Amino acid sequence: MKSNRSMQSIYFKSKLSLKYKSELERIFYFNINQKNHLKKIDEAVEVFGIPRLILNGNYVSFTFDKVNSFQVLYALDDEDEDAHLLGVIIFYSDLPTNIKIMHIAVDENCSSRGEFKEETIAARLIDEVRKISLALKSIKTFTLPYTSFKISLRTNFSFY
């Protein structure tokens, strides 16, 4: 990740090149911060199924045992080929009026204890899902990961 004092631009993509497979595995499966949320992650796996990486042509994606229709957003620090993967968020519409965030994982360096904690990557991923949800007229709320707490899309607040 690029280092300077101002807030970095984050680039969101719905497809991730196969070249990021190892980086995605590290962030999603081998993240040292998972130990802080193991019980909630285990509960999410029970509800959604085991998240598995799959290769889809030149892209890497996820599949779940119990949820077939979901969206994935990846956060990167640049649009260029040498961009670093900062995080991933997986979500779906669990009710006609709600978006449920299933899983979220960020690079350890971008976590609340990391060198780049001020970039608030997890919050920015959540906010991007909120923005996407606002474009869908039927969606009124979204549910944060590992909770049942629903937040109105119209709530005025700032994650960062």
N, C-alpha and C positions, 0 to 999 in steps of 0.2 A: 504494500500500500504506500502510496506517496505520502510524504511527511511534510506538512507545514501547518501553521497555526490556524488558518481559516478552514471553515467547513468544506470538505471535499465534495465534488460532484459525484453522485452515485448514478450508475447506469443500470437500469433494470431490463432484463431479458426474460422471455418466456421459454427460450430454447438455449441449451448450453452445449457447446462444442464438445465432442468426444475427448479432446485434449485436456479437459478439466476433470476427467473421471477420477483421477487419484486425489485431486484437491477436494472434490465434492465428497468422496468417501471419507477423507480425513475430517472435514468439517461436520459432516452429517453423522457418521458412525463412530468416529474415534475422537470426538471432541472431549477434551478434559473437563469441560464444564457440565457434561451430562450428569455427573455424579450428584450435582446439586438439584437435579430434577428427575431422578430415576423413577420414583414412584409414579409421578404424573406421566412420564414418558411410557412406562409400562402400561398404565391405564389407557393411554392413547393407542398403543399397539393393540390392546385388547379390543378396543372399539373399531379401529380402522384396519387392523391387520398389520402384518409385517411390511415395512417399507423396503422395497428391493430396487436396486438400480438395474436399469435395462439399457441396452444399446439399441438405438432406433436410427439406423443409417449412420450419419456423421454426428449424431447427437446422443447425449446421455439423458435419461429420464428416470422416472420412478414408476413403480406399480405397487398396488396394495391388494391384499387378499379380500378385503371387505368393502372397498370403495372403488368404483370404476371411473367416476366422472369427477375430476379435480383439476385445479390449475396449479402451476408452479411458477414462481418468480425467483430469479437469481439476481443478486446485487453484485456488481463489479465496479472496480475503481476507475475504469476507463473503457472507451469504446474500441480501443486498439486490440490487436492480436495478443499483445503481451499483458493484457489486463489481469488483475488478481481477483479471484473469487472471494467475496467478502461474506456472503450469506445466502441462505435459501429459505423460502417460505412456501408452504403447501396449504391450499385452502379449497373449499368447495361450498356449494349451497346446500346446507343440511335441511333447510325449511324454505318455503317459497319467498320468505321475507328476510332470511338471515344468511350471512356468509360465516362459515366456521373455519377458523385457522386450525389446521390439523397439527402441523409441526413447523418449527422455526429453529434454524441453527445458524450461528455466525462464527466466523473465524475467531479463535481464542484471542487474537490480538485486537479484535474489535469488540470483545465482550466488555461487560462493566468492570472487569478487572484487568483488561488488556491495555497495551500501549496506546491504542487508538480508540479508547472508550468514549472520548468526546464526539466521535463520529456517529454514535448511537445507531448503529446499523440495524439492530433488531427493531427499534422504534421506527426507523425509516422504512423498513420492509412492511411493518404493520400499517403505517400511514399510506403506503402505496396501495395496499389491498383495500384500505378504506376509500381511497380516491377511485379505484376501479369500481368498487361497489356503488359509489355515488352515481356512476353513469348508468347503472341498472335501475330502472324506475321502480321495480318491485321490491328491491332490497332496502330494508329500513334499519337493520342492525347488523353488527358483526360480533362474533364471539372470539375472545382471545384464546390463544393456545393453552391447553392443559387446565382450562376452567370451564364453567358453564355461564360465566358472566357475559351478558349481552350489552353492547354499547350502541347507542343510537348513532347512526351515521351523521346526523345533524348536530351532534354535540360539538361545541366549540372548545377545543383544547389543542395543545401542542405537545407532541412527543419530544421535540428537540428545540 
